[in-house]
Amino acid sequence: GRDDGQWETIAESQRGPVRRWLCRLPWWAWLLVGLVVGGLATVGYLNVRRRYEEAQRQVEFQIQSVIDLEARAYENGDVDLFIDQQDSASPEWLTLQGRRVQPDCATARRSAGPRDRTVAELCAPALPAKIQDVDVRGEEAWVEVIETLPADPGRGLLEREVRRARFYRQTDLGWKH
């Protein structure tokens, strides 16, 4: 009642039919529901992971093909094929790569002394490489490769392996360096 002498009736609500039904389920039914949901979640996760790994293998294979084709074109002096493997969206990159395959660059590389690193880096040959890791973000890929540098007996250098980072972009024509 209230202070003024009036009484209020407070209604007691009943549990809804769904809630009553859920409370009546035995513990083993809840365990079964938990196992089914957990099993479905695990299967879904494994399926997504398998698809991701398959997509990753396909990207690695495609980029490795570009690396091999680029190195073969450079070695054979096929300028057009070499340039076709480069990303044409970046004019600066395309110009630099076009310079790498010119005959004057090969001459400059052979005559460059040990202190002239700029010429040696600008005119560095496109070497065969083996992919170590690929990190794809959208249409771009950051690729770690191992290049085998040839021996240079004139400088006393033996054949050695070098880890480098390369960048590739997905285009309508496939991956491009």
C-alpha positions as CSV (number, residue, x, y, z in Angstrom):
1,G,0.0,0.0,0.0
2,R,0.9,3.6,-0.3
3,D,0.9,6.3,2.4
4,D,-2.4,7.7,1.2
5,G,-4.2,4.4,2.0
6,Q,-4.5,3.1,-1.5
7,W,-3.4,-0.3,-2.5
8,E,-1.6,-1.2,-5.7
9,T,-1.7,-4.6,-7.3
10,I,1.6,-5.7,-8.7
11,A,1.2,-8.3,-11.4
12,E,3.6,-11.3,-11.3
13,S,4.7,-12.2,-14.8
14,Q,5.0,-15.8,-15.8
15,R,8.0,-17.1,-17.7
16,G,7.5,-17.2,-21.4
17,P,6.9,-20.5,-23.3
18,V,10.4,-20.4,-24.8
19,R,12.1,-19.8,-21.5
20,R,10.1,-22.6,-19.8
21,W,11.1,-25.0,-22.6
22,L,14.8,-24.1,-22.2
23,C,14.7,-24.6,-18.5
24,R,13.2,-28.0,-18.9
25,L,16.0,-29.3,-21.0
26,P,18.2,-31.8,-19.2
27,W,21.9,-31.2,-18.7
28,W,22.9,-33.8,-21.2
29,A,20.9,-32.0,-23.9
30,W,22.8,-28.8,-23.2
31,L,26.1,-30.7,-23.4
32,L,25.0,-32.2,-26.7
33,V,24.1,-28.7,-28.1
34,G,27.5,-27.4,-26.9
35,L,29.4,-30.2,-28.6
36,V,27.5,-29.8,-31.8
37,V,28.1,-26.0,-31.9
38,G,31.8,-26.5,-31.0
39,G,32.2,-29.2,-33.7
40,L,30.6,-27.0,-36.3
41,A,32.8,-24.0,-35.3
42,T,35.9,-26.3,-35.5
43,V,35.0,-27.6,-39.0
44,G,34.3,-24.1,-40.2
45,Y,37.6,-22.8,-38.9
46,L,39.5,-25.7,-40.5
47,N,37.8,-25.2,-43.8
48,V,38.6,-21.5,-43.9
49,R,42.2,-22.2,-42.9
50,R,42.6,-24.9,-45.7
51,R,41.2,-22.5,-48.3
52,Y,43.5,-19.7,-47.1
53,E,46.6,-22.0,-47.3
54,E,45.5,-23.1,-50.8
55,A,45.1,-19.5,-51.9
56,Q,48.6,-18.7,-50.4
57,R,50.2,-21.6,-52.3
58,Q,48.6,-20.4,-55.6
59,V,49.9,-16.8,-55.0
60,E,53.4,-18.2,-54.2
61,F,53.4,-20.3,-57.4
62,Q,52.2,-17.4,-59.5
63,I,54.9,-15.0,-58.1
64,Q,57.6,-17.7,-58.4
65,S,56.7,-18.1,-62.0
66,V,57.1,-14.3,-62.5
67,I,60.5,-14.4,-60.8
68,D,61.7,-17.3,-62.9
69,L,60.4,-15.7,-66.1
70,E,62.0,-12.4,-65.3
71,A,65.4,-14.0,-64.5
72,R,65.3,-16.1,-67.7
73,A,64.3,-13.1,-69.8
74,Y,67.2,-11.0,-68.3
75,E,69.7,-13.8,-68.8
76,N,68.6,-14.3,-72.5
77,G,68.5,-10.5,-73.1
78,D,64.8,-10.6,-74.0
79,V,64.0,-6.9,-73.1
80,D,60.3,-7.1,-74.1
81,L,59.6,-10.2,-72.0
82,F,61.6,-8.7,-69.0
83,I,59.6,-5.4,-69.2
84,D,56.3,-7.4,-69.5
85,Q,57.0,-8.8,-66.0
86,Q,57.3,-5.3,-64.5
87,D,54.4,-3.2,-63.0
88,S,53.5,-0.6,-65.6
89,A,51.5,1.4,-63.0
90,S,54.7,2.9,-61.7
91,P,56.5,4.9,-64.4
92,E,59.6,5.4,-62.3
93,W,60.0,1.6,-61.6
94,L,59.4,0.8,-65.3
95,T,62.1,3.3,-66.4
96,L,64.5,1.9,-63.9
97,Q,63.9,-1.7,-65.0
98,G,64.2,-0.6,-68.7
99,R,67.6,0.8,-67.8
100,R,68.7,-2.5,-66.2
101,V,68.4,-4.4,-69.4
102,Q,70.2,-2.0,-71.7
103,P,73.6,-3.0,-73.1
104,D,75.3,0.1,-71.7
105,C,74.2,-0.9,-68.2
106,A,75.9,-4.3,-68.5
107,T,79.1,-2.6,-69.5
108,A,78.9,-0.1,-66.7
109,R,78.3,-2.9,-64.2
110,R,81.4,-4.8,-65.3
111,S,83.6,-1.6,-65.2
112,A,82.2,-0.3,-61.9
113,G,84.8,-0.2,-59.1
114,P,84.2,-1.4,-55.6
115,R,83.4,2.2,-54.5
116,D,80.8,2.9,-57.3
117,R,77.9,1.1,-55.6
118,T,75.2,3.4,-57.3
119,V,76.0,2.0,-60.7
120,A,76.2,-1.5,-59.4
121,E,72.9,-1.3,-57.7
122,L,71.1,0.5,-60.5
123,C,72.4,-2.1,-63.0
124,A,72.1,-5.1,-60.8
125,P,71.2,-8.3,-62.8
126,A,67.8,-9.9,-62.3
127,L,68.9,-13.1,-60.5
128,P,66.9,-16.3,-60.0
129,A,65.4,-16.5,-56.5
130,K,63.5,-18.8,-54.3
131,I,60.5,-17.5,-52.3
132,Q,60.8,-17.8,-48.6
133,D,57.7,-15.9,-47.4
134,V,54.8,-14.1,-49.0
135,D,52.6,-11.5,-47.2
136,V,49.6,-10.5,-49.3
137,R,47.7,-7.4,-48.4
138,G,44.9,-6.7,-50.8
139,E,46.4,-6.5,-54.3
140,E,50.0,-6.1,-53.1
141,A,52.4,-8.8,-52.0
142,W,55.6,-8.4,-49.9
143,V,57.9,-11.3,-50.9
144,E,61.0,-12.4,-49.1
145,V,63.3,-14.2,-51.5
146,I,66.7,-15.9,-51.4
147,E,69.0,-14.9,-54.3
148,T,72.2,-16.7,-55.2
149,L,74.8,-14.2,-56.1
150,P,77.4,-15.6,-58.5
151,A,81.0,-15.9,-57.6
152,D,83.4,-13.2,-58.6
153,P,87.0,-14.6,-58.6
154,G,88.4,-11.2,-59.6
155,R,87.2,-9.7,-56.3
156,G,87.7,-12.8,-54.3
157,L,84.0,-13.4,-53.7
158,L,82.5,-16.8,-53.5
159,E,78.9,-17.7,-54.5
160,R,76.6,-16.7,-51.7
161,E,73.0,-16.4,-50.8
162,V,71.3,-13.1,-50.0
163,R,67.8,-12.5,-48.5
164,R,66.0,-9.7,-50.2
165,A,62.5,-8.2,-50.2
166,R,60.6,-7.8,-53.4
167,F,57.2,-6.2,-54.0
168,Y,54.6,-7.5,-56.4
169,R,51.1,-6.2,-57.4
170,Q,48.1,-8.1,-58.7
171,T,47.0,-6.8,-62.0
172,D,44.4,-7.9,-64.6
173,L,47.3,-9.8,-66.3
174,G,48.5,-11.5,-63.1
175,W,51.2,-10.6,-60.6
176,K,53.8,-8.0,-61.7
177,H,57.1,-7.0,-60.1
